[in-house]
Amino acid sequence: MKLQKTEILVLRDVKHDMTSHEGFAWPKLGKVEAKDWKPTFKCGNGLHGLPWGCGGSNYSIGGTSGKWLVVKVETTKDNYCYGKGELVDKCKFHKGEVVFCGTREKAVELIQAYAPANLPVNWATQKAGDNATQIANDYSTQTASYSATQKAGHYSTQIANDYSTQTAGYYATQKAGHYSAQTAGDYSTQIANYSAAQKAGYSATQKAGDYATQTADDNSTQTADYSATQTAGDNATQKAGLYSTQKAGLNSVQIQYWYDSNNKYHVATRIVTQKETNKTYMCNKGKWEEIKK
């Protein structure tokens, strides 16, 4: 398929009977046109979709039985509206050509094959080699190798190897290799190996290897190995190995574990009081000591 400079691919879905809003019937392939077209930045009076698959992720109308379309659209002023008013996270067009009808996965694959680099395509699956940069939107899956940079929207899954940087939205799951830096939104789960730096929103769960730095908001759970630095908000739970520092808000639970010279496992636990709130402590074999700068 050859696209002109003024043409883009638009992603949308339809119901199982190929209809959309007010019973408009879409073809499985071929030309399509809105007879009531008006070139305004308001919904209605045109055909709608996600330009290059980017925009509002709650756009789907077909449900599990629906079909997904890829439509080739001319982006001239008399045929295409996008970017303001009610068309910030979707586009509207007068005419187009349906070039694909099938599953969402195949439709997104087709768009990815033609889309400009680094666009945040919804539902995208991205796999890249060393030194790659990946940007995806909601419900995306990203896999990358060494020195990769990944950025994704809500409900995303990110997996990267050593020296990676990952940024994700709400409910994201991140797993990265050594020396990684991870930033995620609320309710995220982050897992990283040695020397990782992790920062997450409320109710996040973080697990990191040795020498990790973890920062999380309220109601977080943090688990780290030896010599880690952990910071969290109120009511958090922190667990760390020997020589780690822990800083948390009121009523947080701080746990330190270590093995003695006989390989016997020991645990020290405390609840952060008002006096100890937001102060950095190190637990040396069961004795909690404030670390002052």
Sequence and secondary structure as in RCSB ss.txt:
>XXXX:A:sequence
MKLQKTEILVLRDVKHDMTSHEGFAWPKLGKVEAKDWKPTFKCGNGLHGLPWGCGGSNYSIGGTSGKWLVVKVET
TKDNYCYGKGELVDKCKFHKGEVVFCGTREKAVELIQAYAPANLPVNWATQKAGDNATQIANDYSTQTASYSATQ
KAGHYSTQIANDYSTQTAGYYATQKAGHYSAQTAGDYSTQIANYSAAQKAGYSATQKAGDYATQTADDNSTQTAD
YSATQTAGDNATQKAGLYSTQKAGLNSVQIQYWYDSNNKYHVATRIVTQKETNKTYMCNKGKWEEIKK
>XXXX:A:secstr
    TTEEEEEEEE TTSB GGG B  SSEEEE TT   SSSSSSSEEEEETT S TT   SGGG EEEEEEEE 
 TTTEEESSTT SSSEEESEEEEEEEE HHHHHHHHHHHS TT  BTT EEEE TT EEEB TT EEEE TT EE
E  TT EEEE TT EEEE TT EEEE TT EEEE TT EEEE TT EEEE TT EEEE TT EEEE TT EEEE 
TT EEE  TT EEEE TT EEE  TT EEEEEEE TT  EEEEEEE  TTTTT  EEEETTEEEE   
